[in-house]
Amino acid sequence: MTTQTAVVTGASSGIGAATARRLAAEGFFVICAARRTDRIAALAEEIGGRAVECDVTDPAAVARLADAAGDEVSLLINNAGGALGMEPVAEADLDAWQAMYATNVLGAAAVTKALLPALIRNEGQLIFVTSTAADGGYESGAGYCGAKAAERSIVQSLRLELFDRPVRIAEVSPGMVHTEEFSLTRFGGDQERADKVYAGVAKPLVADDIADVIGWIATRPDHVNIDRITVRPRAQAAQHKVHRSA
């Protein structure tokens, strides 16, 4: 049995790093793609994969990633992205909005476009990591919600466009996931503000929970397509309703 090749973007931390480890455990040869070369180099060495420096907003970097992945890639995890800031629309940092759109939407589209010929040829699979933020807007979240909703539109359109081709397209939509960097990055390194996101929540999800779901989707029989899975902690009944202890 030939080892399958997977590409994971945003593999330097959080869900991306956890997913790379999970896929390696499932027998994939994993190409770990991210901007921070020191982190992905250590991860690739750990799991027996390969590190490729890639900023998904840079066309030349995406082209290098496609060359590194070659013709054998059969799985793409579009995970690179994230949130920046949390202000009402009246006070929006539009530069941050553009950055979020560039990574979450245009970056995912660029990597998809570059790797799609090989994925179709190998009867492969694409898995997009979006967010429950794509379900609808919430106060002070318009920029991120809009970016993730746009990324979801890529998933939906692509599945329709490729309905007669041998490729599967899935979406994992996480709710509240406590990783070491997501909220810290969102709030510009403000640790206190980042910690408040998870304050009083007994058991938020962690990166390994999402990686488990991705690993499960990636190993379904080739006639099974998981359109979308929404994954929340038990404490989060909806995007706006979270049980917190006093």
N, C-alpha and C positions, 0 to 999 in steps of 0.2 A: 504494500500500500504506500503510495507516494505521500510524503509530508506536504500538507497544504500550507501556503503562505498567506499570512494575514498582515494587514497594515493597520496600525492604531495611531491616529493623530492625537495630539495633546497628551502624549504618553509620559510626560515628565513628572506627573503627580496625580493625586486624586483618582478619579474614576478611570482615567486613561492608563495609569500605571497598574492599577488593580486589574484592569481588563487584559493588559498585556500578560500579566502573570497567569491569569485564569486561562487564557487561550493557549499559552505555552504548556500548561498542565494538561490541556485537552489534546495536545499533540501538534499544534500549529507551530510553524516557524514564524516568529513574530518580528516584523519591522517596526521599531519604536520610533515614531516621528514627533519631534517637538523642537522648540527653539533652544532650550537649555541642554547643550550637548553633554555637559558633565553628568547630569542626571540620567539622560537616556543611555549614555555609554555604560554607566554602572548597572542600569536595569537590563540592558541587552546582554551584558556579561553574565548577570545573575541567571537569566532565563535561557541562555543559549540562542539569543536572537541577534538582531543587527540594529544599530543606531543610525538614524539618518536625520541630520539637522534640517528642519523644515519650518518656515514661517508660512502658514497656509495663505497669507495675504500677498505673498511674493511669487509672481508667476514663474520666475527662474527656479526658485526653491521647489515649487510644486513639480516642475519638469524634472528636476533632479530626483525627487522622490519617486516619480513614475519610472524613471530609468532604473533606480535602485530596486524597485519592486519587480520590474521585468514582466515577462509574459506569463509567469506562473501564479500570480496573485489571484486568490479566489475568495478573499474576504476583506472588506474595508469597514473599519469602525470610524465613522466621522464623529469624533469626540471633541476636537479642538473648539474652543469658544470661551464663553464665560460672561459674567455681568460686570458692568462698571457703573458705579454710582446708583443712587436711589433718591431722586428728587422729583417733585411734581413737575408737570409739563411746563408750567409757568416759569420754572427755574431750571429747565433742562440744560445739561451740558451737552450740546449737540456734537461736539468733538467726540465725546464718549459714545454717543449714539452711533456715530459713523464708525468708530472702532469696533463696537459690538456687531454692527451689520457686516463689517468687513471680515471678521473672524467667523461668526456663527453662520452667516448666510453665504457670502461670496467665497469664503475659504472652503466651506463644505462643497459648494458647487464646483469650484475649481479642481479640488482633489477628485471629486466624483467624475468630472469630465475627463480628467487625465487617466484615471484607472479603469474607466468603464469598458473600453474595448477588451481588455484582458479579463475583467470580471465576467463579461458576457461569454467570451470564448471558453472560459473555464467553468461555465454554469455556476457562477459564484453568488455572493450575497453582499449586500450593503446594509449596515446597521447604523442609523443615525441616533445620536444621543441628544434629544431635545430637552424639554422641561415641561412641567405642568404650567409654567408661565405661558406656554403657547395656547393654553385653553381659553384664556381671556385676560383682559387687563386687570391690574390691581393698583391701588394708590401708590404713586411714586415709582411705579415699575414699567411705565409705558415703553421706554427704550428697550429694555431687555425682553419684555413680553412681545413687542413687535418683532424683534430680531428672531426670537424662537418660533413665533407664528410663521414668519417668512421661511425659516428652515423647514418647518412642517409642510409648507406648501411645496417645497422641493420634493419631499418624500412622496406626497400625494400625486403630484404631477408625473414624477418619474415612474411610479408604479403603473399609471395609466398608459404612459408612452411606451413602456416596455412589456406590456401585458402578454405579447406573443414571443418574447425572448426568454432564453433559459437563465434568468437571473432573478434573485429574490431581494425584496426591499422591505426592511423592517424599521420600526421606530421604538426606541425606549424613552419613555417620558418620566423622569424622576421627579418626585416631590422634594421634601426636605431631606437633604443629604449633608451630613456634617463631615466635611473634608478639611484638611489643614489649610487650604488656600482660598476656597471659593468666596466666602464672605469677606475674608481679609483683603482679597484683591478688590472686591466690590466697593469696599469702604476705604480704599487707599491706604491700607496698612493700619487702620484704627482697630486694634485688637479688642478694646472694650466694646465698641459698637458691633464688631463681628460676633463676639460672644453672646450678645443680647439676642441675636437671631435664634439661638438654640437654648436660651435660658428657660429652665423649668421643664424642658421636654425630656422625658425620661429616657427614651430610646429613639433618637433620630436615626435614619438610615446612615450607613457608612459606605465607603466606596466599594468594598467587597460585596455588598448586597447587590449593587447594580452590576458589578462584574459577573456575579453568579447568573443574573438574568441574561446578560449578553452571551455568556458561555453556553447557556441552555439554548437560546435562539440559534446560535451559530452551529449547533450540533444536531438540529432537527433534520429528519430525512429531506431530501432535496425536493420533494413534492409539497412540503409544508412551509407556508409563509406566515409568519407572525406579523400581522399588519402593524399593530401598536400595542404596547404594554405600558400601562400607567402604574408606577410603583411609588407608594407612599409609606411612611411609618404609620403604625396603628394610631398614634397620637394625632395624626393629621387627617381629619375627615374631609377637608377640602383646602384649596389654596389659602383661603382666608380664615379657616377654622382649625385651630391647633389647641390641643389640651396641654396646659402648662400647670405644674404644681405651684403652690404659693411660694 
